[in-house]
Amino acid sequence: MALRTLVSRRTLAAGLGFRQQLRGVQTFSLPDLPYDYGALEPAISGDIMQLHHQKHHQTYITNYNKALEQLHDAISKGDAPTVAKLHSAIKFNGGGHINHSIFWNNLAPISEGGGEPPKGSLGWAIDTNFGSLEALVKKMNAEGAALQGSGWVWLGVDKELKRLVVETTANQDPLVSKGANLVPLMGIDVWEHAYYLQYKNVRPDYLKNIWKVINWKYANDVYENECP
């Protein structure tokens, strides 16, 4: 079981399962979870975590690596139409890999601090930007529940303005797609595969319970790294 690590500029490649293959193609592998599949129960079932990690996240990685290899070949051949055509596959599958790699670190078993309110500078920033933690949770739950189709709801920081933001992204778009200065502190996956086995189509119940296993320590570490 992998140790929990901070996904920073220095550790991002390792945290995303980066590896190098022959022919110069950058590829990625499925990162280990920093806890057992059943460790987040009853908030999130072990069955969901195993399916989500082994099947869904792995599929994004497989398709991302395939698209990167095709891109490498197309560039080497000067095949501009194929390069352009691969953009959507790289954005979708690469975003899926990045988002899920963050998501696993955003969660922690209750026995390891999951659900404990944020402390330190992030706790102060939440009160300053949203009024209270309760107000932030209410805002993220409302925006996550209202998001049509599939996507993510994010707590991020604008590293230039030093200001916290709540944003939603569609499908597997990463938070940076909403602004080059935005860094994700915590993201909640609101695709049905993240909750349907347990919560059926009642997304608000999933959003209510996931806060019981949110890893605020990780979010605080990222925040302090970006806003020292």
Secondary structure, DSSP 8 states (H G I E B T S, - for coil): --------TTTHHHHTTEEE-GGG-EEE-----SS-GGGGTTTS-HHHHHHIIIIIIHHHHHHHHHHHHHHHHHHHHT-HHHHHHTHHHHHHHHHHHHHHHHHHHTB--GGGTTT----HHHHHHHHHHHSSHHHHHHHHHHHHHH--SSEEEEEEEETTTTEEEEEEEETT--GGGG-TTEEEEEEEE-SGGGTHHHHTT-HHHHHHHHGGGB-HHHHHHHHHHH--
